[in-house]
């Protein structure tokens, strides 16, 4: 019934179910393990640009920045970002006004 609803053949479904993981899936799992280790070593502060730089420069692993972003997103890893400070001065309404000119 499910094969008919999805529009696929039953033999194709059973072949897909018994198929081994692709080379890319295996490589992604290994790279995700390395990314997780780098992220934990940084105490969760590194985002994808720093993790990518660590992979590229520190461990000499060649991969794309967007691939690192995708794998971090799928693993639920996120860097810590600094919040902006408030830029405006809030005046004290009870303060006396003085003229300087």
C-alpha positions in Angstrom: 0.0 0.0 0.0 2.8 2.4 0.9 4.6 1.7 -2.3 1.5 2.5 -4.3 0.9 5.8 -2.4 4.6 6.9 -2.9 4.6 5.7 -6.5 7.6 3.3 -6.2 8.0 -0.4 -6.9 8.1 -2.9 -4.1 11.4 -4.3 -5.4 12.9 -0.9 -5.4 11.9 -0.3 -1.8 13.3 -3.6 -0.6 16.6 -2.9 -2.5 16.8 0.5 -0.9 16.2 -0.9 2.5 19.0 -3.4 2.3 21.5 -1.0 0.6 24.7 -0.2 2.4 25.5 3.5 3.3 27.1 5.4 0.5 30.7 6.6 0.6 29.5 10.2 1.2 27.4 9.1 4.1 30.3 7.3 5.7 32.6 10.4 5.1 30.0 12.7 6.6 29.7 10.6 9.7 33.5 10.7 10.2 33.6 14.4 9.5 30.7 15.0 12.0 32.7 13.2 14.7 35.7 15.4 14.1 33.5 18.5 14.1 31.8 17.5 17.3 35.2 16.9 18.9 36.5 20.4 17.8 33.2 22.0 19.0 33.5 20.3 22.4 37.2 21.2 22.8 36.2 24.9 22.3 33.6 24.5 25.1 30.9 25.0 22.5 32.0 28.5 21.5 33.2 27.8 17.9 30.8 28.3 15.1 31.1 27.0 11.5 33.8 29.5 10.4 36.2 28.6 13.2 35.5 24.9 13.0 36.2 25.0 9.3 39.4 26.9 9.9 40.5 24.3 12.5 39.7 21.5 10.2 41.5 23.1 7.3 44.6 24.6 9.1 44.9 22.5 12.2 44.0 19.0 11.0 44.6 19.5 7.3 41.2 18.1 6.3 39.9 19.5 3.1 36.2 20.2 3.0 33.8 23.0 2.2 32.6 25.6 4.6 28.9 25.0 3.6 29.4 21.3 4.2 30.7 22.0 7.7 27.6 24.3 8.2 25.3 21.5 7.0 26.8 18.9 9.3 26.8 21.2 12.3 23.2 22.0 11.7 22.2 18.3 11.4 24.2 17.5 14.6 22.5 20.4 16.5 25.8 22.2 17.1 25.9 26.0 17.3 28.5 28.5 18.3 28.1 31.2 20.9 27.7 34.7 19.6 28.3 37.9 21.4 25.3 40.1 21.9 25.6 43.8 21.0 25.7 46.3 23.7 23.0 48.9 24.0 24.3 51.9 22.2 22.0 54.6 23.6 22.5 56.6 26.8 19.3 56.7 28.8 19.0 60.0 30.5 17.8 60.4 34.1 14.5 62.2 33.9 14.9 63.6 37.4 18.3 65.2 36.6 18.4 69.0 36.4 19.0 70.5 33.0 21.9 72.8 32.7 23.0 75.0 29.8 26.5 74.8 28.6 26.4 77.8 26.2 
